[in-house]
Amino acid sequence: MSLSDELRDELAAITPRRRCCCLAELSALFHAAGTWHLHGHGERSLHLDVASPAAARRAFALLRDVGVRSELRTYRRRAFDRATRYQLHVELDQSATTLLREAGVVSREGAPLERPPKRVVGRSCCRAAYLRGALLGSGSLSGPRAPHLELRSTGREGAEFVADVAAREGVPLRVLERGAGAIAYAKGSETIADLVALAGASETALGLDEHAVVAGTRAEANRLANADEANLVRTTRAAHEQLQAIRALEGEPLPGKLQEIADLRLKHPYLTLSELAAKCRPVITKAAAHHRMAVIRELAASRDVLPARSTRVG
C-alpha cells in the first residue's frame, strides 16, 4: 500500500462532529474531485471521482448524513497502471442543490464556483476539515524519504485557496500551475507532517517525524564517523613525518625537552600529540608538544635529510 493510500485510509476514518465541518469537507471534495456535465435542455449532472475506496466511502457517508442521495460506480483508467477509480454520482434534486449552495460549491444562481466563499472555512475546525477533504479528493503523498505532498486543483484560484487555508493554520504551501490545472504542494517532512496532522492524520504525521529523526541521526553519525576518519588520517600522517624527522637526527645531541618528546614519539608512535604531552614530565600542553615537534622537523629539514615544509608554530 502506498503512502497516499495509507493517508487516505486514516483520514477517511475521521467523522466530523459538526455540520459546518461536514460542509467544509464536502466543499473540498467537490472542488478537488468534482466534475460537472452539461446535457441537453439545460440539464446537468455532477459526480466525484476519487482514487481509493476509503475516500469513496467517506464521501458517500457524508452525503448521506446531510440528506443527499448518490450512487457509487467504479471504472478502470485506460492509461498508466489501469487502476480502479471510484465515482459518486449525485442526484441533483432540491436537497442536493441546497447543500451545494450552502457548501460553496455553486453560487446562488447555480453556477459552479472555483473556490468557496470564506464563510465555509471561517472556523479552525472547518479549515482542518477542508484540508482533509482536499487530501481525500485529490491529494498525493510520496515518501517517507524525500517526502512530497500535492493537492491538485482544476485552476490556480482553487490551489491558492487551499494554500491560503493552510497558511491560516500556520502551514505554508506553494502553488504551481501544471498543465490545465494547478497544485498546492509542500516538500520536507516537517511541513508535510504539520499539514496531515492538522487534517487529522496523526499516525502518518508521526511516521514522517520518526523517519526524519532516524535519517537525521544516521546522517549525523556518518558525519562524525567521516570526521573521525579524517582526523585519524591526519594524525597518522603527522606521526609518520615526526618519526621520519626523529630518526633522521639519530646520533645528534638534542636539547633535553626536544629529546624527551622525541623519545616519547619513538616509544609511542600511535599516540596523539595531546597524549604525548600528558606523558611529559612535567606535563605540557598540546601546543607545546606541537612546537617541539615542529622544531625537530625544522632541524631535520635544515640538514637536508627531509623535505622542507612551512609550519606555523603556535
N, C-alpha and C positions, 0 to 999 in steps of 0.2 A: 504494500500500500504506500502510495506517495505521500509526501508531507502535506500536499494540498488536500488530499482525501482525509488524512488524519485531522487536519484543521477543520474541514467542513463537518466531519462527524462530531467533533467536540462542540462546535458552535450550534449544530442542529439539535443538540440535546438540551439547549437552554430555552426555557419557556418564559417569555416576557410576562412580568407581573402586572403591568398597567396597559390600559388600552392605548395610551399615547405611544408606548414603546412598540406595541403591535403595529400601529400605523407607521411608525418610523422604519421598522424593519421591512414591512411590506413595501413602503415607498422606495427603499433602497433596492429591494429585489426587482421591482418593476422597472426602475431606472437603469439597473445594471444588466438585467436579463430579459426585459420585456420586449416584445415585438408586436407592432400593430400591423394589421392587414386591412386594406380597403376593398370592399366588394361592391357589387352593383347596387344601384338605388340608394347610395349613401350608407350602406351597412358596413359595420366594422367588426373586427374580431381581435382579441388580444390573447397572447399566450406567454408564459415564462419558459425559458429554455435554460436548463441548468445541467451541470456535469455529473452530479452524484445523486444516488437515490436518497441519501440523507437530506440533502438540500431540497429535493422534491417533496419529501415527506414533511419537512418543516414548513415549506410554503403552503402545501395543501392544508396542514393543520391550522396555520394562521388564517387562511382564507375561510376555512370552516368556522373558526372561532368568531369571526366578525360577520358571519352570515352570508358569505359569498360562495356560490357553487362553482366547482371546477372539475375538469376531467383530466386524469393523468394518462399520458401516452408516452411511448418510447420509440426511438429510431436509432439507426447506426449512421455515424458520419461516413461520408464517402471518401474523405481524404484522411491522411495521416494514419492513425492506428485503428480506424474504424470503430472507435469507442462508442459505447451506448450513451445516448443523450436522453434527457427526460423533459417532457413538455407538459405544462399545466395549461389547459385551455379554459379560459374564464368565460362564464356566461355573462354577457354584458346586459343584465337586466337593471331595473331601477336601483336595487340594493347595491349591485356592483358599481354602478356609475356614481352613486353617492359616496361609496367608500373610496373610489379612485380620486374623487374630487377632494375628499377630506384628507387623504394621504398625500396630496400634492402631486399626483401622477398626471391629472388632467386639469385644465382650467375650468372656470365656471361655465364657459361655453362648450366644454368637452374636448378642447384641443389638447393633444399630448404636450407635456412640459418637459424640457430637457433637464431641468433641475427643480426640486420642490421649493415652496416658499420657506422662509426661515423659521416660521412657527412650528414646522414639522420637527425641527431639531432644536427647539428652544430650551429644553432641559438637558442636563448632563446625561441622564439615563437614556433619553431619546437619541442623543448623539452616539452613545455606545451601541444602541440598537440599530441605528442607521449604518454604522460601520460593520456591524455583524451581518446585516442584510447584504451589504455590498460585497463582503467577503464570500458569503454563501452564493451570491448570484454570479459574480464574475472574478473572484479572487483566485490568485495562484501563488503558491509559495514553494520555493526551491531551497534546498539546504540539507542538513544544517551547516555544512561547510560553505563559506561564501554565500550566506542566505540572501535571497532576493524576493521581494513581495510586489505583486502588481494587482491593481484594481482597475479593470477595464471599463471604459465608458464609450458611448456612441459619439461623443463630441467633447471638445476641450472644456466647454462650460460645465458639463457633468463631472469631469475629472477634477476641475478646480473646486467644485462644490464639495466633493469628497475630501480633498486636501484641506479645505477650509474647516470642515467639521472636525477632522483630526487635529488641526492646528489649535482649535479652540480648547482641546483637551491636552495640549502640550506635546503633541506628536507631529513632527514635521514630515511632510510628504512632498515629493517633487512631481511635477506634471510634465508629460511629454506627449506630443501628438504622434500617432503611429498609424500610417495608412489612412483609412477612412474614419478612424476613431482616435481615442486618446487614452492615456493611462495615468493614474496616480500611483507612484511607486516609492519604495524605500529599500535601501541597502544597509547591511550591518545588523548584527544580531540584537544590539541594544534597542534600536529604533523599532525594529520589527517585533521584538518581544513586548515592547510597550504597547504597540498597536493591537496585537492579538490579545494581550491581557485586558486592554480596555474593552475589546469586543466580547470578552468573557472566556477566551481560550487560555486558561491559566496553565494547563498541562503543557500545551505547545510552547507557551512563553517560558516555562520552567526548563523544558528541554533545550530551547535555544540558549538560555542563560548558562545552563550546565555545560553545553558544548563549548560555549565561548570561554568559560573558566578553564576547562580542561585544555583547550587549544592554547590559551594564554600561558598556562602553567608549563605546557610542553615547550612552547616557544622560548620561555624564559630559561627553562632547564637546558635547552640546546644552546642558547646564547652563552650561558655560564660555562657549559662544557667546552664550547669553542674558545671562550676566553681563557679558560684554564689550560687548554691545549696550547694556545698561542703563548701564554706565559711560560709554560714548561719548555717549549721550543726555544724561546729567548733565553731562559735561564741556563739550559743545557749548552747552547751555543756560547754564551758568555763564559761559562765554567770551562769549556774546552779551550777557548782562547787564553784564559788565565793560566791554565795548566801548560799550554804551549810556551807562554812567556816565562813562567817559573822554571820550567825545565831548560829553557834556553839560557837561563842565568845560573844554572847549577855550577858550583865551584867558585862563584864570585861572592865575596862577602856583601851582605845586605844589612842595613840598619836594623836594630832589634825589632821595631814594630813591623817593618816590612817582612822580616824573616818569620815572625810569628804568624802573620796572615798567610804567607807562602807555605809554611809547614802545615797549617790547618787545611789549606786547599788541597795539598797533596794527600793528606790523610783522609779528607772527606770530599772527594771530587763531585759528589752529587748534592751537597747541601747548598742552600741559597745563601746570598750574602748576609741576610738577616740572621740566619742560623750560625754562620761563621762568626759574625760579630758577637753573638751571645757566648761563644766559646773562648773569646779573647779574655785575657786577664791583665788589667781589669776589663770588664765588659765595655764594648764600644758601640756606637750607633752604626746603622746600615750605611749611612752616608760616609762615615769614617772608613768603614771597610771598603766601600767603593773607591774612595780616594786612594787608599793604599794599593789596591789592585791596579788602579789607573797608573800610579807611579811605577809599579813593577812593569807594566806593559810598555810605558814610555822608555824605561831603561832598556828593555829588550829591543825595542824599535831603534833606539839610538845606537845600538851596537850592530845594526843591520842583520839581526837574526830573526826579526819579524817585520812584516809589512806595517808601515806607519798607518795609524788611524787617529783621526782627530777625536778627542774625548773631552767632553765638558765635565769637569770635576766639580761636584757641589760641595 
